[in-house]
Amino acid sequence: MLIRYKKSFEKIAMGLLSFMPKERELKKLQQTMHIYEENPGWQLYLWKKGDDFVGLLGVEVEEGFFTVHHVSVNPSHRGEGIGHAMVEKIQQIMQGREMRATKDTEPFLKKCPEKKAEL
């Protein structure tokens, strides 16, 4: 289940975000979290499986399209299709907007079925 980020999820979100190679340092993590908290066009979502949050997806929404900036899954849950499920769900939430990728998210998004990501 994809759930919109709330401030009370900050530590969980930072933990999941830290699995991304460019987000490992605390200062960088804090800067990234600040972007999601302060800019209404930047939206962060968490994937809940049972009682645990095991995935994170961050997007920047603009008119007509959205860009996937962050996709992260807890290593102990990788290979379960969670990343693909998050991408599928965000496409439903964004209702027909074109999905775009960054250089960091493009390799993963190219693997997703029914994806329409452009760099």
Jmol script that loads the backbone (N, CA, C; Angstrom):
load data "model"
ATOM      1  N   MET A   1       0.847  -1.175   0.000  1.00  0.00           N
ATOM      2  CA  MET A   1       0.000   0.000   0.000  1.00  0.00           C
ATOM      3  C   MET A   1       0.897   1.243   0.000  1.00  0.00           C
ATOM      4  N   LEU A   2       0.644   2.146  -0.927  1.00  0.00           N
ATOM      5  CA  LEU A   2       1.426   3.377  -1.034  1.00  0.00           C
ATOM      6  C   LEU A   2       0.760   4.472  -0.195  1.00  0.00           C
ATOM      7  N   ILE A   3       1.516   5.046   0.734  1.00  0.00           N
ATOM      8  CA  ILE A   3       0.994   6.041   1.671  1.00  0.00           C
ATOM      9  C   ILE A   3       1.799   7.328   1.531  1.00  0.00           C
ATOM     10  N   ARG A   4       1.109   8.443   1.486  1.00  0.00           N
ATOM     11  CA  ARG A   4       1.765   9.750   1.375  1.00  0.00           C
ATOM     12  C   ARG A   4       2.563  10.044   2.643  1.00  0.00           C
ATOM     13  N   TYR A   5       3.747  10.579   2.482  1.00  0.00           N
ATOM     14  CA  TYR A   5       4.648  10.911   3.587  1.00  0.00           C
ATOM     15  C   TYR A   5       4.025  11.933   4.536  1.00  0.00           C
ATOM     16  N   LYS A   6       4.254  11.714   5.834  1.00  0.00           N
ATOM     17  CA  LYS A   6       3.906  12.671   6.882  1.00  0.00           C
ATOM     18  C   LYS A   6       5.162  12.870   7.720  1.00  0.00           C
ATOM     19  N   LYS A   7       5.262  14.007   8.368  1.00  0.00           N
ATOM     20  CA  LYS A   7       6.428  14.343   9.194  1.00  0.00           C
ATOM     21  C   LYS A   7       6.722  13.256  10.231  1.00  0.00           C
ATOM     22  N   SER A   8       5.691  12.596  10.738  1.00  0.00           N
ATOM     23  CA  SER A   8       5.894  11.544  11.742  1.00  0.00           C
ATOM     24  C   SER A   8       6.631  10.329  11.162  1.00  0.00           C
ATOM     25  N   PHE A   9       6.724  10.230   9.830  1.00  0.00           N
ATOM     26  CA  PHE A   9       7.432   9.132   9.172  1.00  0.00           C
ATOM     27  C   PHE A   9       8.880   9.511   8.815  1.00  0.00           C
ATOM     28  N   GLU A  10       9.354  10.662   9.303  1.00  0.00           N
ATOM     29  CA  GLU A  10      10.643  11.191   8.856  1.00  0.00           C
ATOM     30  C   GLU A  10      11.803  10.205   9.038  1.00  0.00           C
ATOM     31  N   LYS A  11      11.949   9.609  10.205  1.00  0.00           N
ATOM     32  CA  LYS A  11      13.067   8.692  10.443  1.00  0.00           C
ATOM     33  C   LYS A  11      12.982   7.463   9.553  1.00  0.00           C
ATOM     34  N   ILE A  12      11.787   6.942   9.370  1.00  0.00           N
ATOM     35  CA  ILE A  12      11.591   5.786   8.494  1.00  0.00           C
ATOM     36  C   ILE A  12      11.966   6.158   7.060  1.00  0.00           C
ATOM     37  N   ALA A  13      11.491   7.311   6.607  1.00  0.00           N
ATOM     38  CA  ALA A  13      11.775   7.762   5.247  1.00  0.00           C
ATOM     39  C   ALA A  13      13.271   7.975   5.047  1.00  0.00           C
ATOM     40  N   MET A  14      13.929   8.578   6.017  1.00  0.00           N
ATOM     41  CA  MET A  14      15.370   8.798   5.902  1.00  0.00           C
ATOM     42  C   MET A  14      16.122   7.473   5.858  1.00  0.00           C
ATOM     43  N   GLY A  15      15.680   6.512   6.635  1.00  0.00           N
ATOM     44  CA  GLY A  15      16.308   5.187   6.612  1.00  0.00           C
ATOM     45  C   GLY A  15      16.183   4.528   5.251  1.00  0.00           C
ATOM     46  N   LEU A  16      14.992   4.569   4.660  1.00  0.00           N
ATOM     47  CA  LEU A  16      14.784   3.980   3.338  1.00  0.00           C
ATOM     48  C   LEU A  16      15.540   4.748   2.262  1.00  0.00           C
ATOM     49  N   LEU A  17      15.544   6.056   2.370  1.00  0.00           N
ATOM     50  CA  LEU A  17      16.249   6.902   1.405  1.00  0.00           C
ATOM     51  C   LEU A  17      17.756   6.645   1.446  1.00  0.00           C
ATOM     52  N   SER A  18      18.266   6.303   2.613  1.00  0.00           N
ATOM     53  CA  SER A  18      19.710   6.084   2.762  1.00  0.00           C
ATOM     54  C   SER A  18      20.207   4.857   1.998  1.00  0.00           C
ATOM     55  N   PHE A  19      19.308   4.002   1.523  1.00  0.00           N
ATOM     56  CA  PHE A  19      19.713   2.852   0.710  1.00  0.00           C
ATOM     57  C   PHE A  19      20.088   3.261  -0.712  1.00  0.00           C
ATOM     58  N   MET A  20      19.740   4.503  -1.092  1.00  0.00           N
ATOM     59  CA  MET A  20      20.128   4.997  -2.418  1.00  0.00           C
ATOM     60  C   MET A  20      21.577   5.479  -2.350  1.00  0.00           C
ATOM     61  N   PRO A  21      22.396   5.113  -3.319  1.00  0.00           N
ATOM     62  CA  PRO A  21      23.832   5.437  -3.261  1.00  0.00           C
ATOM     63  C   PRO A  21      24.158   6.915  -3.034  1.00  0.00           C
ATOM     64  N   LYS A  22      23.434   7.834  -3.652  1.00  0.00           N
ATOM     65  CA  LYS A  22      23.747   9.257  -3.513  1.00  0.00           C
ATOM     66  C   LYS A  22      23.121   9.895  -2.278  1.00  0.00           C
ATOM     67  N   GLU A  23      22.431   9.117  -1.473  1.00  0.00           N
ATOM     68  CA  GLU A  23      21.742   9.663  -0.298  1.00  0.00           C
ATOM     69  C   GLU A  23      22.280   9.101   1.013  1.00  0.00           C
ATOM     70  N   ARG A  24      23.464   8.549   1.002  1.00  0.00           N
ATOM     71  CA  ARG A  24      23.994   7.876   2.198  1.00  0.00           C
ATOM     72  C   ARG A  24      24.434   8.829   3.304  1.00  0.00           C
ATOM     73  N   GLU A  25      24.938   9.985   2.954  1.00  0.00           N
ATOM     74  CA  GLU A  25      25.445  10.922   3.961  1.00  0.00           C
ATOM     75  C   GLU A  25      24.291  11.657   4.642  1.00  0.00           C
ATOM     76  N   LEU A  26      24.410  11.852   5.958  1.00  0.00           N
ATOM     77  CA  LEU A  26      23.347  12.484   6.743  1.00  0.00           C
ATOM     78  C   LEU A  26      22.985  13.868   6.222  1.00  0.00           C
ATOM     79  N   LYS A  27      23.978  14.682   5.899  1.00  0.00           N
ATOM     80  CA  LYS A  27      23.703  16.039   5.429  1.00  0.00           C
ATOM     81  C   LYS A  27      22.894  16.008   4.130  1.00  0.00           C
ATOM     82  N   LYS A  28      23.251  15.125   3.209  1.00  0.00           N
ATOM     83  CA  LYS A  28      22.531  14.995   1.940  1.00  0.00           C
ATOM     84  C   LYS A  28      21.101  14.497   2.190  1.00  0.00           C
ATOM     85  N   LEU A  29      20.960  13.539   3.089  1.00  0.00           N
ATOM     86  CA  LEU A  29      19.626  13.033   3.447  1.00  0.00           C
ATOM     87  C   LEU A  29      18.739  14.154   3.986  1.00  0.00           C
ATOM     88  N   GLN A  30      19.297  14.969   4.866  1.00  0.00           N
ATOM     89  CA  GLN A  30      18.531  16.069   5.452  1.00  0.00           C
ATOM     90  C   GLN A  30      18.127  17.080   4.380  1.00  0.00           C
ATOM     91  N   GLN A  31      19.024  17.368   3.440  1.00  0.00           N
ATOM     92  CA  GLN A  31      18.705  18.298   2.357  1.00  0.00           C
ATOM     93  C   GLN A  31      17.574  17.743   1.488  1.00  0.00           C
ATOM     94  N   THR A  32      17.646  16.457   1.179  1.00  0.00           N
ATOM     95  CA  THR A  32      16.611  15.828   0.358  1.00  0.00           C
ATOM     96  C   THR A  32      15.266  15.850   1.071  1.00  0.00           C
ATOM     97  N   MET A  33      15.262  15.518   2.356  1.00  0.00           N
ATOM     98  CA  MET A  33      14.012  15.535   3.124  1.00  0.00           C
ATOM     99  C   MET A  33      13.437  16.945   3.166  1.00  0.00           C
ATOM    100  N   HIS A  34      14.293  17.940   3.289  1.00  0.00           N
ATOM    101  CA  HIS A  34      13.852  19.337   3.301  1.00  0.00           C
ATOM    102  C   HIS A  34      13.144  19.695   1.990  1.00  0.00           C
ATOM    103  N   ILE A  35      13.672  19.236   0.874  1.00  0.00           N
ATOM    104  CA  ILE A  35      13.047  19.500  -0.434  1.00  0.00           C
ATOM    105  C   ILE A  35      11.629  18.927  -0.463  1.00  0.00           C
ATOM    106  N   TYR A  36      11.473  17.678  -0.010  1.00  0.00           N
ATOM    107  CA  TYR A  36      10.146  17.046  -0.018  1.00  0.00           C
ATOM    108  C   TYR A  36       9.183  17.718   0.959  1.00  0.00           C
ATOM    109  N   GLU A  37       9.686  18.196   2.078  1.00  0.00           N
ATOM    110  CA  GLU A  37       8.809  18.813   3.075  1.00  0.00           C
ATOM    111  C   GLU A  37       8.420  20.242   2.717  1.00  0.00           C
ATOM    112  N   GLU A  38       9.274  20.968   2.011  1.00  0.00           N
ATOM    113  CA  GLU A  38       9.042  22.386   1.753  1.00  0.00           C
ATOM    114  C   GLU A  38       8.407  22.700   0.390  1.00  0.00           C
ATOM    115  N   ASN A  39       8.539  21.809  -0.568  1.00  0.00           N
ATOM    116  CA  ASN A  39       8.037  22.076  -1.920  1.00  0.00           C
ATOM    117  C   ASN A  39       6.802  21.238  -2.215  1.00  0.00           C
ATOM    118  N   PRO A  40       5.650  21.873  -2.425  1.00  0.00           N
ATOM    119  CA  PRO A  40       4.416  21.119  -2.660  1.00  0.00           C
ATOM    120  C   PRO A  40       4.460  20.238  -3.908  1.00  0.00           C
ATOM    121  N   GLY A  41       5.282  20.590  -4.888  1.00  0.00           N
ATOM    122  CA  GLY A  41       5.388  19.788  -6.107  1.00  0.00           C
ATOM    123  C   GLY A  41       6.208  18.519  -5.931  1.00  0.00           C
ATOM    124  N   TRP A  42       6.955  18.445  -4.836  1.00  0.00           N
ATOM    125  CA  TRP A  42       7.754  17.256  -4.546  1.00  0.00           C
ATOM    126  C   TRP A  42       6.978  16.401  -3.548  1.00  0.00           C
ATOM    127  N   GLN A  43       6.693  15.165  -3.936  1.00  0.00           N
ATOM    128  CA  GLN A  43       5.866  14.297  -3.109  1.00  0.00           C
ATOM    129  C   GLN A  43       6.609  13.003  -2.791  1.00  0.00           C
ATOM    130  N   LEU A  44       6.543  12.621  -1.540  1.00  0.00           N
ATOM    131  CA  LEU A  44       7.208  11.417  -1.063  1.00  0.00           C
ATOM    132  C   LEU A  44       6.142  10.422  -0.610  1.00  0.00           C
ATOM    133  N   TYR A  45       6.345   9.162  -0.978  1.00  0.00           N
ATOM    134  CA  TYR A  45       5.405   8.101  -0.619  1.00  0.00           C
ATOM    135  C   TYR A  45       6.172   6.943   0.008  1.00  0.00           C
ATOM    136  N   LEU A  46       5.517   6.257   0.931  1.00  0.00           N
ATOM    137  CA  LEU A  46       6.097   5.079   1.572  1.00  0.00           C
ATOM    138  C   LEU A  46       5.228   3.873   1.254  1.00  0.00           C
ATOM    139  N   TRP A  47       5.869   2.717   1.069  1.00  0.00           N
ATOM    140  CA  TRP A  47       5.147   1.477   0.793  1.00  0.00           C
ATOM    141  C   TRP A  47       5.072   0.677   2.088  1.00  0.00           C
ATOM    142  N   LYS A  48       3.846   0.360   2.489  1.00  0.00           N
ATOM    143  CA  LYS A  48       3.636  -0.379   3.732  1.00  0.00           C
ATOM    144  C   LYS A  48       3.272  -1.821   3.398  1.00  0.00           C
ATOM    145  N   LYS A  49       4.004  -2.736   4.017  1.00  0.00           N
ATOM    146  CA  LYS A  49       3.734  -4.174   3.863  1.00  0.00           C
ATOM    147  C   LYS A  49       3.496  -4.720   5.260  1.00  0.00           C
ATOM    148  N   GLY A  50       2.287  -5.122   5.530  1.00  0.00           N
ATOM    149  CA  GLY A  50       1.939  -5.537   6.883  1.00  0.00           C
ATOM    150  C   GLY A  50       2.034  -4.336   7.806  1.00  0.00           C
ATOM    151  N   ASP A  51       2.834  -4.456   8.853  1.00  0.00           N
ATOM    152  CA  ASP A  51       3.014  -3.359   9.805  1.00  0.00           C
ATOM    153  C   ASP A  51       4.262  -2.529   9.532  1.00  0.00           C
ATOM    154  N   ASP A  52       5.022  -2.907   8.507  1.00  0.00           N
ATOM    155  CA  ASP A  52       6.307  -2.252   8.253  1.00  0.00           C
ATOM    156  C   ASP A  52       6.307  -1.424   6.977  1.00  0.00           C
ATOM    157  N   PHE A  53       7.071  -0.334   7.005  1.00  0.00           N
ATOM    158  CA  PHE A  53       7.332   0.444   5.797  1.00  0.00           C
ATOM    159  C   PHE A  53       8.594  -0.137   5.172  1.00  0.00           C
ATOM    160  N   VAL A  54       8.491  -0.610   3.929  1.00  0.00           N
ATOM    161  CA  VAL A  54       9.619  -1.306   3.304  1.00  0.00           C
ATOM    162  C   VAL A  54      10.097  -0.647   2.011  1.00  0.00           C
ATOM    163  N   GLY A  55       9.384   0.378   1.540  1.00  0.00           N
ATOM    164  CA  GLY A  55       9.777   1.037   0.299  1.00  0.00           C
ATOM    165  C   GLY A  55       9.476   2.518   0.335  1.00  0.00           C
ATOM    166  N   LEU A  56      10.138   3.256  -0.566  1.00  0.00           N
ATOM    167  CA  LEU A  56       9.982   4.697  -0.650  1.00  0.00           C
ATOM    168  C   LEU A  56      10.029   5.115  -2.117  1.00  0.00           C
ATOM    169  N   LEU A  57       9.183   6.059  -2.490  1.00  0.00           N
ATOM    170  CA  LEU A  57       9.160   6.587  -3.843  1.00  0.00           C
ATOM    171  C   LEU A  57       8.982   8.098  -3.753  1.00  0.00           C
ATOM    172  N   GLY A  58       9.853   8.842  -4.417  1.00  0.00           N
ATOM    173  CA  GLY A  58       9.785  10.300  -4.409  1.00  0.00           C
ATOM    174  C   GLY A  58       9.629  10.847  -5.809  1.00  0.00           C
ATOM    175  N   VAL A  59       8.659  11.742  -6.007  1.00  0.00           N
ATOM    176  CA  VAL A  59       8.392  12.302  -7.327  1.00  0.00           C
ATOM    177  C   VAL A  59       8.302  13.823  -7.271  1.00  0.00           C
ATOM    178  N   GLU A  60       8.575  14.432  -8.411  1.00  0.00           N
ATOM    179  CA  GLU A  60       8.362  15.864  -8.597  1.00  0.00           C
ATOM    180  C   GLU A  60       7.243  15.988  -9.618  1.00  0.00           C
ATOM    181  N   VAL A  61       6.148  16.620  -9.220  1.00  0.00           N
ATOM    182  CA  VAL A  61       4.971  16.711 -10.072  1.00  0.00           C
ATOM    183  C   VAL A  61       4.934  18.069 -10.763  1.00  0.00           C
ATOM    184  N   GLU A  62       4.790  18.025 -12.073  1.00  0.00           N
ATOM    185  CA  GLU A  62       4.650  19.239 -12.861  1.00  0.00           C
ATOM    186  C   GLU A  62       3.455  19.055 -13.784  1.00  0.00           C
ATOM    187  N   GLU A  63       3.056  20.122 -14.434  1.00  0.00           N
ATOM    188  CA  GLU A  63       1.891  20.040 -15.292  1.00  0.00           C
ATOM    189  C   GLU A  63       2.140  19.091 -16.455  1.00  0.00           C
ATOM    190  N   GLY A  64       1.328  18.058 -16.544  1.00  0.00           N
ATOM    191  CA  GLY A  64       1.420  17.113 -17.646  1.00  0.00           C
ATOM    192  C   GLY A  64       2.381  15.956 -17.442  1.00  0.00           C
ATOM    193  N   PHE A  65       3.256  16.035 -16.450  1.00  0.00           N
ATOM    194  CA  PHE A  65       4.193  14.931 -16.212  1.00  0.00           C
ATOM    195  C   PHE A  65       4.673  14.932 -14.765  1.00  0.00           C
ATOM    196  N   PHE A  66       5.329  13.841 -14.409  1.00  0.00           N
ATOM    197  CA  PHE A  66       5.980  13.756 -13.105  1.00  0.00           C
ATOM    198  C   PHE A  66       7.314  13.037 -13.291  1.00  0.00           C
ATOM    199  N   THR A  67       8.281  13.408 -12.467  1.00  0.00           N
ATOM    200  CA  THR A  67       9.618  12.832 -12.549  1.00  0.00           C
ATOM    201  C   THR A  67       9.884  12.009 -11.295  1.00  0.00           C
ATOM    202  N   VAL A  68      10.295  10.761 -11.477  1.00  0.00           N
ATOM    203  CA  VAL A  68      10.641   9.892 -10.358  1.00  0.00           C
ATOM    204  C   VAL A  68      12.099  10.175  -9.984  1.00  0.00           C
ATOM    205  N   HIS A  69      12.298  10.741  -8.799  1.00  0.00           N
ATOM    206  CA  HIS A  69      13.639  11.076  -8.327  1.00  0.00           C
ATOM    207  C   HIS A  69      14.228  10.008  -7.415  1.00  0.00           C
ATOM    208  N   HIS A  70      13.382   9.336  -6.654  1.00  0.00           N
ATOM    209  CA  HIS A  70      13.868   8.346  -5.687  1.00  0.00           C
ATOM    210  C   HIS A  70      12.991   7.096  -5.700  1.00  0.00           C
ATOM    211  N   VAL A  71      13.629   5.943  -5.741  1.00  0.00           N
ATOM    212  CA  VAL A  71      12.961   4.649  -5.580  1.00  0.00           C
ATOM    213  C   VAL A  71      13.886   3.819  -4.698  1.00  0.00           C
ATOM    214  N   SER A  72      13.371   3.377  -3.572  1.00  0.00           N
ATOM    215  CA  SER A  72      14.210   2.624  -2.644  1.00  0.00           C
ATOM    216  C   SER A  72      13.375   1.544  -1.958  1.00  0.00           C
ATOM    217  N   VAL A  73      13.968   0.361  -1.831  1.00  0.00           N
ATOM    218  CA  VAL A  73      13.317  -0.744  -1.129  1.00  0.00           C
ATOM    219  C   VAL A  73      14.313  -1.309  -0.123  1.00  0.00           C
ATOM    220  N   ASN A  74      13.828  -1.593   1.067  1.00  0.00           N
ATOM    221  CA  ASN A  74      14.652  -2.207   2.094  1.00  0.00           C
ATOM    222  C   ASN A  74      15.311  -3.457   1.494  1.00  0.00           C
ATOM    223  N   PRO A  75      16.637  -3.602   1.637  1.00  0.00           N
ATOM    224  CA  PRO A  75      17.331  -4.743   1.034  1.00  0.00           C
ATOM    225  C   PRO A  75      16.747  -6.106   1.390  1.00  0.00           C
ATOM    226  N   SER A  76      16.198  -6.261   2.577  1.00  0.00           N
ATOM    227  CA  SER A  76      15.633  -7.558   2.960  1.00  0.00           C
ATOM    228  C   SER A  76      14.309  -7.852   2.254  1.00  0.00           C
ATOM    229  N   HIS A  77      13.766  -6.874   1.513  1.00  0.00           N
ATOM    230  CA  HIS A  77      12.514  -7.074   0.779  1.00  0.00           C
ATOM    231  C   HIS A  77      12.692  -6.929  -0.728  1.00  0.00           C
ATOM    232  N   ARG A  78      13.926  -6.802  -1.176  1.00  0.00           N
ATOM    233  CA  ARG A  78      14.167  -6.668  -2.618  1.00  0.00           C
ATOM    234  C   ARG A  78      13.872  -7.987  -3.312  1.00  0.00           C
ATOM    235  N   GLY A  79      13.479  -7.886  -4.560  1.00  0.00           N
ATOM    236  CA  GLY A  79      13.144  -9.075  -5.332  1.00  0.00           C
ATOM    237  C   GLY A  79      11.709  -9.531  -5.144  1.00  0.00           C
ATOM    238  N   GLU A  80      10.924  -8.767  -4.381  1.00  0.00           N
ATOM    239  CA  GLU A  80       9.519  -9.128  -4.124  1.00  0.00           C
ATOM    240  C   GLU A  80       8.555  -8.351  -5.020  1.00  0.00           C
ATOM    241  N   GLY A  81       9.077  -7.491  -5.881  1.00  0.00           N
ATOM    242  CA  GLY A  81       8.214  -6.709  -6.766  1.00  0.00           C
ATOM    243  C   GLY A  81       7.681  -5.429  -6.148  1.00  0.00           C
ATOM    244  N   ILE A  82       8.218  -5.027  -5.016  1.00  0.00           N
ATOM    245  CA  ILE A  82       7.732  -3.834  -4.323  1.00  0.00           C
ATOM    246  C   ILE A  82       8.017  -2.574  -5.134  1.00  0.00           C
ATOM    247  N   GLY A  83       9.224  -2.465  -5.669  1.00  0.00           N
ATOM    248  CA  GLY A  83       9.566  -1.299  -6.497  1.00  0.00           C
ATOM    249  C   GLY A  83       8.639  -1.168  -7.691  1.00  0.00           C
ATOM    250  N   HIS A  84       8.381  -2.279  -8.366  1.00  0.00           N
ATOM    251  CA  HIS A  84       7.486  -2.265  -9.518  1.00  0.00           C
ATOM    252  C   HIS A  84       6.065  -1.895  -9.096  1.00  0.00           C
ATOM    253  N   ALA A  85       5.632  -2.413  -7.950  1.00  0.00           N
ATOM    254  CA  ALA A  85       4.283  -2.107  -7.448  1.00  0.00           C
ATOM    255  C   ALA A  85       4.155  -0.618  -7.111  1.00  0.00           C
ATOM    256  N   MET A  86       5.216  -0.034  -6.532  1.00  0.00           N
ATOM    257  CA  MET A  86       5.175   1.397  -6.211  1.00  0.00           C
ATOM    258  C   MET A  86       5.065   2.229  -7.492  1.00  0.00           C
ATOM    259  N   VAL A  87       5.815   1.852  -8.515  1.00  0.00           N
ATOM    260  CA  VAL A  87       5.777   2.587  -9.786  1.00  0.00           C
ATOM    261  C   VAL A  87       4.390   2.465 -10.429  1.00  0.00           C
ATOM    262  N   GLU A  88       3.832   1.269 -10.407  1.00  0.00           N
ATOM    263  CA  GLU A  88       2.491   1.069 -10.965  1.00  0.00           C
ATOM    264  C   GLU A  88       1.454   1.915 -10.221  1.00  0.00           C
ATOM    265  N   LYS A  89       1.542   1.933  -8.900  1.00  0.00           N
ATOM    266  CA  LYS A  89       0.585   2.687  -8.089  1.00  0.00           C
ATOM    267  C   LYS A  89       0.731   4.200  -8.303  1.00  0.00           C
ATOM    268  N   ILE A  90       1.968   4.691  -8.412  1.00  0.00           N
ATOM    269  CA  ILE A  90       2.148   6.138  -8.609  1.00  0.00           C
ATOM    270  C   ILE A  90       1.614   6.552  -9.971  1.00  0.00           C
ATOM    271  N   GLN A  91       1.708   5.666 -10.961  1.00  0.00           N
ATOM    272  CA  GLN A  91       1.138   5.976 -12.275  1.00  0.00           C
ATOM    273  C   GLN A  91      -0.383   6.117 -12.167  1.00  0.00           C
ATOM    274  N   GLN A  92      -1.010   5.282 -11.350  1.00  0.00           N
ATOM    275  CA  GLN A  92      -2.455   5.390 -11.131  1.00  0.00           C
ATOM    276  C   GLN A  92      -2.787   6.695 -10.418  1.00  0.00           C
ATOM    277  N   ILE A  93      -2.006   7.042  -9.398  1.00  0.00           N
ATOM    278  CA  ILE A  93      -2.243   8.265  -8.631  1.00  0.00           C
ATOM    279  C   ILE A  93      -2.091   9.495  -9.519  1.00  0.00           C
ATOM    280  N   MET A  94      -1.115   9.479 -10.397  1.00  0.00           N
ATOM    281  CA  MET A  94      -0.824  10.639 -11.262  1.00  0.00           C
ATOM    282  C   MET A  94      -1.782  10.747 -12.460  1.00  0.00           C
ATOM    283  N   GLN A  95      -2.662   9.821 -12.618  1.00  0.00           N
ATOM    284  CA  GLN A  95      -3.768   9.865 -13.595  1.00  0.00           C
ATOM    285  C   GLN A  95      -3.394  10.416 -14.964  1.00  0.00           C
ATOM    286  N   GLY A  96      -2.645   9.643 -15.702  1.00  0.00           N
ATOM    287  CA  GLY A  96      -2.386   9.999 -17.087  1.00  0.00           C
ATOM    288  C   GLY A  96      -1.219  10.945 -17.327  1.00  0.00           C
ATOM    289  N   ARG A  97      -0.607  11.469 -16.278  1.00  0.00           N
ATOM    290  CA  ARG A  97       0.591  12.285 -16.502  1.00  0.00           C
ATOM    291  C   ARG A  97       1.703  11.375 -17.026  1.00  0.00           C
ATOM    292  N   GLU A  98       2.554  11.930 -17.854  1.00  0.00           N
ATOM    293  CA  GLU A  98       3.691  11.186 -18.377  1.00  0.00           C
ATOM    294  C   GLU A  98       4.726  11.001 -17.276  1.00  0.00           C
ATOM    295  N   MET A  99       5.260   9.799 -17.157  1.00  0.00           N
ATOM    296  CA  MET A  99       6.279   9.525 -16.157  1.00  0.00           C
ATOM    297  C   MET A  99       7.658   9.720 -16.780  1.00  0.00           C
ATOM    298  N   ARG A 100       8.517  10.437 -16.063  1.00  0.00           N
ATOM    299  CA  ARG A 100       9.892  10.660 -16.506  1.00  0.00           C
ATOM    300  C   ARG A 100      10.857  10.143 -15.448  1.00  0.00           C
ATOM    301  N   ALA A 101      12.078   9.921 -15.876  1.00  0.00           N
ATOM    302  CA  ALA A 101      13.108   9.404 -14.977  1.00  0.00           C
ATOM    303  C   ALA A 101      14.270  10.383 -14.891  1.00  0.00           C
ATOM    304  N   THR A 102      15.067  10.224 -13.850  1.00  0.00           N
ATOM    305  CA  THR A 102      16.346  10.925 -13.759  1.00  0.00           C
ATOM    306  C   THR A 102      17.418   9.929 -14.195  1.00  0.00           C
ATOM    307  N   LYS A 103      18.645  10.377 -14.297  1.00  0.00           N
ATOM    308  CA  LYS A 103      19.735   9.458 -14.645  1.00  0.00           C
ATOM    309  C   LYS A 103      19.858   8.351 -13.601  1.00  0.00           C
ATOM    310  N   ASP A 104      19.538   8.669 -12.339  1.00  0.00           N
ATOM    311  CA  ASP A 104      19.653   7.681 -11.270  1.00  0.00           C
ATOM    312  C   ASP A 104      18.506   6.676 -11.266  1.00  0.00           C
ATOM    313  N   THR A 105      17.303   7.107 -11.656  1.00  0.00           N
ATOM    314  CA  THR A 105      16.154   6.197 -11.601  1.00  0.00           C
ATOM    315  C   THR A 105      15.860   5.509 -12.934  1.00  0.00           C
ATOM    316  N   GLU A 106      16.442   5.999 -14.012  1.00  0.00           N
ATOM    317  CA  GLU A 106      16.169   5.432 -15.337  1.00  0.00           C
ATOM    318  C   GLU A 106      16.454   3.929 -15.436  1.00  0.00           C
ATOM    319  N   PRO A 107      17.604   3.432 -14.954  1.00  0.00           N
ATOM    320  CA  PRO A 107      17.856   1.991 -15.092  1.00  0.00           C
ATOM    321  C   PRO A 107      16.765   1.126 -14.448  1.00  0.00           C
ATOM    322  N   PHE A 108      16.291   1.530 -13.274  1.00  0.00           N
ATOM    323  CA  PHE A 108      15.228   0.754 -12.626  1.00  0.00           C
ATOM    324  C   PHE A 108      13.914   0.894 -13.387  1.00  0.00           C
ATOM    325  N   LEU A 109      13.541   2.121 -13.743  1.00  0.00           N
ATOM    326  CA  LEU A 109      12.250   2.332 -14.405  1.00  0.00           C
ATOM    327  C   LEU A 109      12.178   1.625 -15.756  1.00  0.00           C
ATOM    328  N   LYS A 110      13.296   1.455 -16.423  1.00  0.00           N
ATOM    329  CA  LYS A 110      13.303   0.725 -17.695  1.00  0.00           C
ATOM    330  C   LYS A 110      12.935  -0.744 -17.507  1.00  0.00           C
ATOM    331  N   LYS A 111      13.131  -1.261 -16.307  1.00  0.00           N
ATOM    332  CA  LYS A 111      12.805  -2.651 -16.017  1.00  0.00           C
ATOM    333  C   LYS A 111      11.329  -2.838 -15.652  1.00  0.00           C
ATOM    334  N   CYS A 112      10.638  -1.755 -15.342  1.00  0.00           N
ATOM    335  CA  CYS A 112       9.258  -1.846 -14.890  1.00  0.00           C
ATOM    336  C   CYS A 112       8.325  -2.136 -16.061  1.00  0.00           C
ATOM    337  N   PRO A 113       7.417  -3.090 -15.880  1.00  0.00           N
ATOM    338  CA  PRO A 113       6.442  -3.360 -16.931  1.00  0.00           C
ATOM    339  C   PRO A 113       5.498  -2.173 -17.100  1.00  0.00           C
ATOM    340  N   GLU A 114       5.060  -1.959 -18.327  1.00  0.00           N
ATOM    341  CA  GLU A 114       4.101  -0.902 -18.662  1.00  0.00           C
ATOM    342  C   GLU A 114       4.588   0.480 -18.300  1.00  0.00           C
ATOM    343  N   LYS A 115       5.874   0.662 -18.179  1.00  0.00           N
ATOM    344  CA  LYS A 115       6.387   1.985 -17.846  1.00  0.00           C
ATOM    345  C   LYS A 115       6.487   2.836 -19.103  1.00  0.00           C
ATOM    346  N   LYS A 116       6.422   4.132 -18.884  1.00  0.00           N
ATOM    347  CA  LYS A 116       6.546   5.096 -19.980  1.00  0.00           C
ATOM    348  C   LYS A 116       7.488   6.196 -19.538  1.00  0.00           C
ATOM    349  N   ALA A 117       8.643   5.816 -19.060  1.00  0.00           N
ATOM    350  CA  ALA A 117       9.589   6.816 -18.520  1.00  0.00           C
ATOM    351  C   ALA A 117      10.485   7.354 -19.616  1.00  0.00           C
ATOM    352  N   GLU A 118      10.706   8.666 -19.554  1.00  0.00           N
ATOM    353  CA  GLU A 118      11.640   9.308 -20.454  1.00  0.00           C
ATOM    354  C   GLU A 118      12.627  10.089 -19.612  1.00  0.00           C
ATOM    355  N   LEU A 119      13.849  10.144 -20.078  1.00  0.00           N
ATOM    356  CA  LEU A 119      14.865  10.917 -19.365  1.00  0.00           C
ATOM    357  C   LEU A 119      14.715  12.373 -19.676  1.00  0.00           C
TER     358      LEU A 119
END
end "model"
wireframe off; spacefill off
backbone 0.3
color backbone group
